[in-house]
Amino acid sequence: MQVYHDLVRKVLAEGVRKPSRTGVDTISLFSAHYQVNLADGFPLLTTKKMQWPSLLRELLWYLSGENHIRNLREYTKIWDDWADEDGNLDTAYGYYWRHFPSATKDEHGRWQVREVDQIRHVIETLRRDPNSRRLVVSAWEPGNAISSRLPPCHYTFAFHVANRRLNCHLCQRSGDIALGIPFNMAAYAALTQMIAQEVGLEAGLFGHTIVDAHIYCADPDSPMAEYDHMAGLKEQLKREPLPLPRLEIARKPFEELRYEDFELVGYQHHDAIRFKVAV
């Protein structure tokens, strides 16, 4: 997908080298943005093999609203480094998508907390008022973010409808270009397609803004050399993008969709490229 290659080139050309929390330096670019048209195909990278099963399992885990990884661990170890020994995750995106705490005061001035299912609210609003400009989902709860081991990276997204097509825009405070961004792009594209199908729309555009778009870099003779992503990305840039696959989703109610209801059709890809996660 050329738009991803353009993003990588832009970060490499315009980013600045910075130290990071992980101890591995990054090439960092402020406020990177790209946009893809979901009508052109499902945006799963073809210039390296993507782990589609893990990606889909993670998205469905988000939508379950769980704040532990016990069930997710059966299929992927993506979140193991961030959970405690019991599998609890202090910042679970899906928990806030489906159970965001909303506090209001009662007539006695006492705070009352209720949970808001933001995904359900978006779906109901799209059915009732598709022209609404309030179709926003947030994973950023300030108190949690202050104390969390890893506050949400992709922290809010919003929907927009035009010409019977559902568009989605994602805001991300921090984006690992080699590992995270390809997952985020495909996951939110799948989510957009799921919601569009639920409310009788077609999937439209996916836009993505990344506040700190970065590539991990390390000198070959440094102790952190194994975390360098520069070489792998430069190899990926040499590869020619292949035609995009299609994502087919069973015609079932949104809440009833399971892993088996998704079929990735026509996925052609180059060989995998190994990138190590900097924790």
C-alpha positions as CSV (number, residue, x, y, z in Angstrom):
1,M,0.0,0.0,0.0
2,Q,1.7,3.1,-1.3
3,V,0.2,5.4,1.4
4,Y,2.0,3.5,4.1
5,H,5.3,3.6,2.2
6,D,4.9,7.4,1.8
7,L,4.4,7.6,5.6
8,V,7.5,5.7,6.3
9,R,9.5,7.8,3.9
10,K,8.2,11.0,5.5
11,V,9.2,10.0,9.0
12,L,12.6,8.9,7.8
13,A,13.1,12.2,5.8
14,E,11.7,14.7,8.2
15,G,11.8,13.1,11.7
16,V,14.3,14.0,14.4
17,R,16.2,11.6,16.6
18,K,15.0,11.5,20.2
19,P,15.5,9.3,23.3
20,S,12.4,7.4,24.4
21,R,10.9,5.9,27.5
22,T,11.9,2.4,26.4
23,G,15.6,3.2,26.3
24,V,15.7,2.9,22.5
25,D,16.0,6.1,20.4
26,T,13.4,7.0,17.8
27,I,13.2,9.0,14.7
28,S,10.2,11.1,15.6
29,L,7.8,13.2,13.4
30,F,5.1,15.5,14.8
31,S,1.6,15.2,13.5
32,A,1.8,12.7,10.7
33,H,-1.4,12.0,8.7
34,Y,-2.6,9.6,6.0
35,Q,-5.9,8.6,4.5
36,V,-7.1,5.5,2.7
37,N,-10.3,4.8,0.8
38,L,-11.8,1.5,2.1
39,A,-13.6,1.1,-1.3
40,D,-10.2,0.3,-2.8
41,G,-9.7,-2.8,-0.7
42,F,-9.0,-3.8,2.8
43,P,-5.8,-1.9,4.0
44,L,-3.7,-4.8,5.2
45,L,-0.1,-4.4,4.3
46,T,1.1,-6.5,1.5
47,T,4.8,-5.6,1.5
48,K,5.2,-7.8,4.6
49,K,3.1,-10.7,5.9
50,M,0.7,-9.4,8.6
51,Q,-0.6,-11.5,11.4
52,W,-4.3,-11.2,10.5
53,P,-5.5,-13.8,13.0
54,S,-3.9,-12.0,16.0
55,L,-5.1,-8.6,14.7
56,L,-8.7,-9.8,14.4
57,R,-8.6,-11.5,17.8
58,E,-7.3,-8.3,19.4
59,L,-10.1,-6.2,17.8
60,L,-12.8,-8.6,18.9
61,W,-11.3,-8.6,22.4
62,Y,-11.5,-4.8,22.5
63,L,-15.2,-5.1,21.5
64,S,-15.8,-7.6,24.3
65,G,-15.1,-4.8,26.8
66,E,-12.9,-7.0,28.9
67,N,-10.2,-5.5,31.1
68,H,-8.1,-8.7,31.4
69,I,-6.3,-10.8,28.9
70,R,-7.1,-14.3,30.0
71,N,-9.2,-15.0,27.0
72,L,-7.0,-13.1,24.5
73,R,-4.0,-15.1,25.7
74,E,-5.4,-18.3,24.2
75,Y,-4.7,-16.8,20.7
76,T,-2.0,-14.1,21.0
77,K,0.5,-12.8,23.4
78,I,0.2,-9.2,22.2
79,W,-0.7,-7.7,25.6
80,D,1.3,-10.0,27.9
81,D,4.1,-7.5,28.6
82,W,1.6,-4.9,29.9
83,A,-0.8,-7.0,32.0
84,D,-0.2,-8.1,35.7
85,E,0.4,-11.7,36.7
86,D,-3.3,-12.3,36.9
87,G,-3.9,-11.0,33.4
88,N,-5.5,-7.7,34.4
89,L,-4.8,-4.7,32.2
90,D,-5.1,-1.3,33.8
91,T,-5.6,0.4,30.4
92,A,-7.8,-1.8,28.3
93,Y,-9.1,0.0,25.2
94,G,-12.3,-2.0,24.9
95,Y,-13.2,-1.6,28.6
96,Y,-13.4,2.2,28.0
97,W,-15.1,1.7,24.7
98,R,-17.9,-0.3,26.3
99,H,-17.8,0.8,30.0
100,F,-16.6,4.4,30.1
101,P,-17.2,5.9,33.6
102,S,-19.4,9.0,33.5
103,A,-19.8,11.0,36.8
104,T,-22.6,13.3,37.6
105,K,-23.9,14.9,40.8
106,D,-27.2,14.1,42.3
107,E,-29.5,16.6,44.0
108,H,-27.5,16.2,47.2
109,G,-24.2,17.1,45.5
110,R,-22.9,13.5,45.6
111,W,-21.1,12.1,42.7
112,Q,-22.9,9.2,40.9
113,V,-21.0,7.1,38.3
114,R,-22.6,5.3,35.5
115,E,-21.1,3.3,32.6
116,V,-21.5,4.4,29.0
117,D,-21.3,1.9,26.2
118,Q,-19.8,4.3,23.6
119,I,-19.9,1.7,20.7
120,R,-23.5,1.1,21.3
121,H,-24.2,4.8,21.5
122,V,-22.5,5.4,18.1
123,I,-24.5,2.6,16.4
124,E,-27.8,3.9,17.8
125,T,-27.0,7.5,16.9
126,L,-26.0,6.4,13.3
127,R,-29.4,4.8,12.9
128,R,-31.3,7.8,14.3
129,D,-29.2,10.7,13.1
130,P,-26.4,9.7,10.6
131,N,-25.6,13.4,10.1
132,S,-24.6,13.8,13.8
133,R,-21.2,15.4,14.5
134,R,-21.0,13.7,17.9
135,L,-20.1,10.2,16.9
136,V,-17.0,10.0,19.1
137,V,-15.4,7.2,21.1
138,S,-12.7,7.8,23.7
139,A,-10.3,5.4,25.4
140,W,-8.7,8.2,27.4
141,E,-9.8,8.5,31.0
142,P,-7.4,11.0,32.6
143,G,-7.2,9.4,36.1
144,N,-6.4,6.0,34.5
145,A,-4.0,7.5,32.0
146,I,-2.0,9.2,34.7
147,S,-1.4,6.0,36.6
148,S,-1.4,3.4,33.8
149,R,1.8,1.6,32.9
150,L,0.8,2.2,29.2
151,P,-1.8,4.9,28.6
152,P,-3.9,4.5,25.4
153,C,-1.9,5.2,22.3
154,H,-4.9,5.3,19.9
155,Y,-7.0,7.3,22.3
156,T,-10.1,8.6,20.4
157,F,-11.9,8.1,17.1
158,A,-14.9,9.7,15.4
159,F,-17.3,8.8,12.6
160,H,-18.7,10.9,9.8
161,V,-21.3,10.0,7.1
162,A,-21.5,11.3,3.6
163,N,-23.1,9.9,0.5
164,R,-24.2,6.8,2.4
165,R,-20.6,6.0,3.3
166,L,-19.2,5.7,6.9
167,N,-15.9,7.5,7.4
168,C,-13.7,7.1,10.4
169,H,-10.9,9.3,11.8
170,L,-8.5,8.0,14.4
171,C,-6.3,10.1,16.7
172,Q,-3.2,8.5,18.2
173,R,-0.8,10.2,20.6
174,S,2.1,7.8,19.9
175,G,2.6,5.5,16.9
176,D,5.2,2.8,16.3
177,I,5.5,3.0,12.5
178,A,6.9,-0.5,11.9
179,L,4.7,-2.5,14.3
180,G,1.7,-0.6,15.6
181,I,0.5,1.5,12.8
182,P,-0.1,-1.4,10.3
183,F,-2.2,-3.1,13.0
184,N,-4.1,0.1,13.9
185,M,-4.9,0.8,10.2
186,A,-6.4,-2.6,9.6
187,A,-8.2,-2.9,12.9
188,Y,-10.0,0.4,12.6
189,A,-10.8,-0.3,9.0
190,A,-12.4,-3.6,10.0
191,L,-14.3,-1.9,12.8
192,T,-15.6,0.8,10.4
193,Q,-16.8,-2.0,8.0
194,M,-18.5,-3.8,10.9
195,I,-20.4,-0.7,12.0
196,A,-21.2,0.4,8.5
197,Q,-22.7,-3.0,7.8
198,E,-24.7,-2.9,11.0
199,V,-26.4,0.4,10.1
200,G,-26.8,-0.1,6.4
201,L,-24.0,2.0,5.1
202,E,-20.8,1.3,3.0
203,A,-17.3,1.7,4.4
204,G,-15.8,5.0,3.3
205,L,-12.6,6.7,4.2
206,F,-10.2,6.0,7.0
207,G,-8.1,8.9,8.2
208,H,-5.4,8.7,10.8
209,T,-3.5,11.4,12.7
210,I,-0.4,10.4,14.7
211,V,1.0,13.0,17.1
212,D,4.3,11.3,17.6
213,A,5.0,9.1,14.6
214,H,8.2,7.3,15.3
215,I,10.6,4.6,14.1
216,Y,12.9,2.9,16.6
217,C,16.5,3.2,15.7
218,A,19.7,1.9,17.2
219,D,23.3,1.7,16.1
220,P,24.5,-1.7,15.0
221,D,27.1,-2.0,17.8
222,S,24.8,-0.7,20.6
223,P,23.2,-2.9,23.3
224,M,19.8,-2.0,21.8
225,A,20.7,-3.1,18.2
226,E,18.1,-5.8,18.2
227,Y,15.3,-3.2,18.6
228,D,16.3,-1.3,15.5
229,H,13.5,-1.0,12.9
230,M,15.3,1.1,10.3
231,A,16.9,-1.8,8.4
232,G,13.6,-3.7,8.2
233,L,11.6,-0.7,7.0
234,K,14.2,0.1,4.4
235,E,13.9,-3.4,3.1
236,Q,10.2,-3.1,3.0
237,L,10.3,0.1,1.0
238,K,12.2,-1.9,-1.8
239,R,9.1,-4.2,-2.2
240,E,6.3,-3.5,-4.6
241,P,2.9,-3.3,-3.1
242,L,0.5,-6.1,-4.2
243,P,-3.3,-5.8,-4.8
244,L,-5.3,-5.3,-1.6
245,P,-7.4,-8.1,-0.2
246,R,-11.1,-7.9,0.6
247,L,-12.7,-8.4,4.0
248,E,-16.0,-10.3,4.0
249,I,-18.1,-10.2,7.1
250,A,-21.1,-12.4,7.8
251,R,-24.5,-10.7,7.7
252,K,-25.2,-11.0,11.4
253,P,-26.0,-8.5,14.2
254,F,-22.9,-6.6,15.3
255,E,-23.0,-8.1,18.8
256,E,-23.1,-11.6,17.5
257,L,-20.1,-11.4,15.2
258,R,-17.4,-13.9,16.1
259,Y,-13.9,-14.7,14.7
260,E,-15.4,-17.3,12.3
261,D,-17.6,-14.7,10.7
262,F,-14.7,-12.8,9.1
263,E,-13.0,-14.0,5.9
264,L,-10.0,-12.3,4.4
265,V,-10.1,-12.9,0.6
266,G,-7.2,-12.7,-1.8
267,Y,-4.5,-11.7,0.6
268,Q,-1.2,-11.7,-1.3
269,H,1.9,-10.6,0.6
270,H,5.7,-10.6,0.6
271,D,7.7,-12.4,3.3
272,A,7.4,-11.4,7.0
273,I,9.9,-8.9,8.4
274,R,10.8,-9.3,12.1
275,F,10.6,-6.2,14.3
276,K,11.2,-6.5,18.0
277,V,8.9,-4.6,20.4
278,A,10.5,-2.0,22.7
279,V,8.7,-2.4,26.0
